[in-house]
Each structure stands twice: as structure tokens, then as C-alpha cells.
Amino acid sequence: MNVLYEESGSFKVGSIVSKSDASLQIDTQHGKRTKLKAASVVLEFSSPLNDFLPAAEALLADIDLDFLWECCGQDEFGHEALALDYFGHTPTAIETAAIVMRLFSAPMYFYKKGKGRYKAAPEEALKAALAGLERKKREQQQIDEWVAQLKERTLPEPVRVRLMEMLFRPDKNSLEYKAFEQASREMSLSPLRLAIEAGGIPSVPEYLMAGFQMEHFPKGIGFGQYTPPGAVEGLPVAPVAAFSIDDAATTEIDDAFSLEALPDGSMRVGIHIAAPTLGIAEGSDLERLVYSRLSTVYFPGGKITMLPDDVVERFTLKEGEPCPALSLYVVVSPDFEPLSFENRIEAVPISANLRHDTLEPLFNEATLANDPGIDYPFKRELTWLWQFAVALEKRRGKYDPSRPVQQDYNFDVIDGKVRITTRRRGAPMDKLVSELMILANSEWGRMLAEVDIPAMYRAQGAGKVRMTTRPEPHVGLGVAQYAWATSPLRRASDFVNQRQLIAMIREEEAPFAQSDTRLFALLRDFDTSYAAYLGFQDRMELFWCLRWFSQEGVTSPTATWIKEDLVRLDGLPLRLRVPGLPELTPGARIRLAILRIDEPMLEIECRFAGLVDEVSPADGA
């Protein structure tokens, strides 16, 4: 005797060797002996084993599914009874098998109710299921059409529209994604590589920007509707002539300085910080923007500001007019020792916005060491403030003239071309600004701590920098506490701290009290977003470094060995790992050969080509 049984969604046949109530031992038609549960058996038959399934399948093809559904009625039935009704006579084993296999193959038409028991699907449910099946067929046809186009390196318009979404935040249920994923798989290409080959990534910076915006600015980088800031009136005008020092492209001018000689020979240094919090009310649209954006995003060739341009224009320390400011005045002795500190909320006249590109040729180490007699705006103030900055650096224990020179890099992107320039870190104008900012941030942090008003601090210990609402030492800077408060137009942390400082100065209740959960949440969000923004800036700078090689035709750059397989490329803010380096001495300068640059993937591969003082045969030696 033989059996027809179901296994893993398909029907099979075998010869019975032995049988019990719960199981059978059978030989399959391929000669393999196996154990079979009795519940898996559909029917027993005596027909020849090898001919049974082909005969049942041939008969199955002639059974009209719609007619079969109409025949069975609405009551539950067994397959034997249905076979009897359908064929009009006692069915053979092959006919019964054909009916069973037809019922099994049409779950939309027939619901299984138990072993050998079925029920016809209600008419409305069947119609809905068939409509769904038809829709899936049409969808698959559409997917197949798009896959064919993608394989020809042509990007269908519906796929193009959703391309960035599919690369960064895909809806895996969309037809466009299914087609793109299928084509990518069948072509053995990564999604990004397929997008490139199909012409969907004409600009790598736009691709990188699209991914960044999708993650951090899903509603777009526009500001939408907001209530303008309130007027700031009635502030006393400071009796100073202040000036700022910034890059030529800077519009968010947060800080300015002034200097006044006192009768006793001491000097009064004014550190003036833009005060947008005076015009942006608590709970206002603009405050919500600050707390949602958290920081200005910088990258080569552009930026996404924390505040709208008209608000920045309202509060930036622009030359030619008094600007609302929070000022820290420091009385300094003739030997550059800070003697006292005073806070003022005032309107500060800004006499000039000095710019790096025009100031640095006049105000630098060489001109300070050997005054050439050239005059320039605020020369006396700049010279004295630089001397004060050096004294402050010594006071922090960070002055080290033997420290190796480090470079800062500027990226200028115009019409798709990049210019990468260097500026010596610690140059006089940089040191002047940074030291006065460190002084203001550390002293304002101290003042807030003394009156038990929380703030957002940067702390460093054991080599790790972190944010905290409590004053803790910043070992790297050599200060007892460091509260970010000098860039309120650009960072939410500074905006929050300025609110706290103004409340302290006015002796009002601070917006954030100790253990305020809102402050902790803001600190966490700021820290996360600020790190992400810096990461995006690093990725964009890496791209423009890679673009620089092809733009300038550089195929054999030079580099300085750092350690192991790590090198630093000359003239670029770029460190690479180069496998297979020979044994080198510290600081050795080497020449590399570029093997591969993949701009969209932000990858570069190089090999060692020799020492800089060696001449290779390719150079004509």
C-alpha cells in the first residue's frame, strides 16, 4: 500500500513499510526510508507509486477553481465529499488527490478547518483577496519594469524622486525601494554604487548634505513662521569703542573687545558678548528654534545657522552702531594680573569688525617681535591684549613656546572648486581671542557656581571631555570650571548660560533651577547634536580633501609618519593608514602613490612609494 502525504508545503508519495496509530515507516519514491507522522498522510492508494503524482497533477490542471468554489456551498466539508460531488461518481484515489491538491493550492478560496476539512471563503472576502492578488501582480510588473531600466543604468523618475530617502531612510514596503533593492542584488552592486552608475548622484556634496538633513533636519532647513524678537530698549550705552576679530565670512559675530586705561596705571578690558536672550522671550518661537536646532552647522562652502538670518542681523555685533551685549569688564594690573571683574548689560558701540585676512599680515609674530612702524586700526589695543593673552596662558600653566607648531585649515569652496589654506594655530590674533574667551567662560562659570545657579559646563578629566551642569575642572584648559557662554548666536549651550547669567546679574529667578530636568534634557540633546554636526563637518572636509587631489592632479602626495601604519598628509587635515610601511624614524617624510579614490564612499587608498629625499626611477633617476 502507498500513501500521499504533505511535507513542507508540497505533496509527496511513498510505500508503507510498517504502520502504527501515530506514525508510519515508508520508502519514498527515491528509495529513502523515513518516518512519517500519521497526521501528515492525506490518503492511501494502491496505484503504481511513480505514476500517481503526475496523473493527479494532470487532472488538477483541468479543475476549474471558480466552479469548484461554487460547488462546495457555504458549509464546512471534507475533501472526499467534494470529490464525489465534483466528479459525480465515487472518486478514484487519483481524483481525490487532484481535489486535495487543488484545495491546498487555493487558500484564498478555501479555508482549512482541520485534517481533510475545508470551508469556502465568503464571497466578499474572496473578491478582496483576488483584488489584492491582482494588485500585487500589477505591482510586481511595475517593479520588474523598473528593475529592467535600472539594469540598463537608467533611473526611473519615481525612483529618482525617492532616491535619497531610499539611500538613507528607506521605506522597505515601497515599490521603488523593492525595485531598487532587487536591481542592486541582481547586479551585485551596493545601493550607493547603483545610484551612481544610474546617474542619481550628480553631486557628492549634495548627496552627503541630503543624508545629513534627512537625519537631523527632516522638516527642512527653513525656519518656517516665527514671531520676530522683541525690541531691546533702555540699555545704557557703554563708553567704549569695541572691535571684533573674525573670519571674512562670519556673520554671527558673538564677541568683541575694548580697552580703557585707568588713572592708576591699570587697564580695563571689556569682553562684550552679543545678547540675543534680551530680545528672545522665554517660551517664544525663536527660543524653541534654538532648543531644536541647538547649534549652527558649519561645513566647507556653507552653514546652517541656529537662528534665522534676520535675527542674527538684529543681534550680531555689527560695526557702526550700539549692540545689545552682556559685558565682562576685567581690571588688569600693569603686570597683567586680573584684579577684579564686573558684569554689565548694556549697548556696546562697535567701531570695527576686523577680519583675519586683512589683520593677520599686519598683526603677527614678526610684526610684534620687530615693529616695522606700520600703523593699523587698534594697533595699541591689539598689542596690549596679546601681551595680556600670553600672561593668561602662562597663568593657566599652558604656555610652552617649544610646543611643535600646529596648523589650522580653512576650506573655501567656490563654483565647485576647493582652496585649502593653512593658518598657524596660536597666531597672535587667535591667541588673543581664545584666551579672552577662556577667561570669560571660566569666570562666568565661577560666578554662577558661587550663587548656586546651574549652567552647561565643559569638563575634562582622564582625557575625556564631557558636558555637565556642575562646575568641574577642565584639565586640558587648566581652569577650575568652563561654562560655554561666549557664542549665544551659534550654540544653545551659550544661549542657556546667558539666560542664567542675566538672571544672576539682575538678581532674578533663573530660568533653570538646580536639578531641572529640562536643563538635563537640553544638555543631552545639545551634546548629541553638537557631536553629530562636528562629524558632518569632518565628513565634508574629508570629501573636499579627496576632491582636491583630482582637482590639482596630485597622484603622489607627501606625508609625515606618525606611528605604525598611520601618516599625516602634508598640507591637508588628513590622516591615513597605509599598509606595508617599512621601518621608519619618528617624523620621517614619505611619498605615497594614490591607488584609488572613492569620493561618494569617502575612501582613499595609498601605498608607500619611498622617502621624500629618494628619487624613484619614474622621476628619471
C-alpha angles and dihedrals in degrees: 000000000000134000137214110214139173121235129172093344097312137089123245138173135221145165119255114241098171136351140205134170094269105030149010137218109223140173111226121225087260092058099255118136115222142162116249130193113237090230089065094060114103099182144334123238141174098211118117109289101226096048097047103082096042090051093048092047091050090052091044091060090062096052110104107223097206091049091048090052090051092049098055099061124206100294126093112266144180123242092239092058092046091050089051092051094044098049096033093227139061101296123236119235089259092052092048090049090051091053092047092050091047092051090047093051094054109056090158090061100037129036115210111232101177141315105336092349126115143167128207115246114250113261096247092048091049092050091050092048093048091048089052091050091050090049091052090051091052091046092050090049088053091048091049091051092051092046090053091052092047090052087056088054091251119132113219111226096241088053091047091054092055098033099111091045090052092049096048111018107011126192097219092197095060119104091229092057093045091052093045093047092047093049091046091052095045092047093045090233129132113246091250093049091049090050090052095047090048091053097251097126107056092155124035094198089054090049092051091045092050091055093047094048092046090057102038105020104032091159093051133264095274119108099224120204119340138161110255118246119271124257117269107217140162097036116147112247112241114236092230140101103226130190136192132214118212146137116282092251097050114119099162096074103183103167141042136168140218136185129205128181114226125212094249093059096260124117131231112220116200119206105190121193125191110253111212089155089072090067102029109080124218111264092016127136091256094051089052088052090053092050093047099045094035096185146015111263115225127196136151110289098013152007141221107227124220091222129038116267094248091053091048089050089052095055107024114114094252121179120250101041143056110266129199107258145166105227132198112198117199121193107212127195122230089262090054098256115146107238106177143357131218131182124213135178104211150128109270121204108228110210098182144003101216116202129213096232094057098032102048097064087057102034111047142111093281096051091044092050094045113019106216091198094250113144124215136165115294092000093149093047094045093049093049093044090051090054089049090049091054089051091050091050090052090047089057091050092242102109111117117154090184092061111121113260113258126199132224118206130220122200119205114185117190124168092343095309124111130214115194115197132175133224125190110252111235094030111159097262091045092049092046093055098039095049094049090048091050089049093051095044095047095044095045088049090052092049093051091048093051092058093041096246112146122231141169109273134184111221132182129195133150088010095299123117116206143161121250139166092224126074109256131161121275101212095187092058096036096233132126092232137357122202116183104233108133102081106052093149091058110029131046091213090062091043090054093045091050090055088053093047094050090050089051093050093047091043091236130138109281117241090236122044127197112291091013105163090210090062093049090049092049091048092051093047092046094049092049095045095043091054090048092049091051089048090054091049089052091051092050092048090050090053092051090048089055091046090051091064094058093037092055095035093240112162100154110043125179125235143179120242114238106173141317105343095338121112136172116223117231116251095006135086089237132121120188139184111231115190120218100031115164122233107292137184120242111279094014113161115224139181121235134199116219110229101175141359121193107184099185091049090042091232133142127180123196139171132210111267102175144284118308093244092052122090115217123214088249088064090059101260 
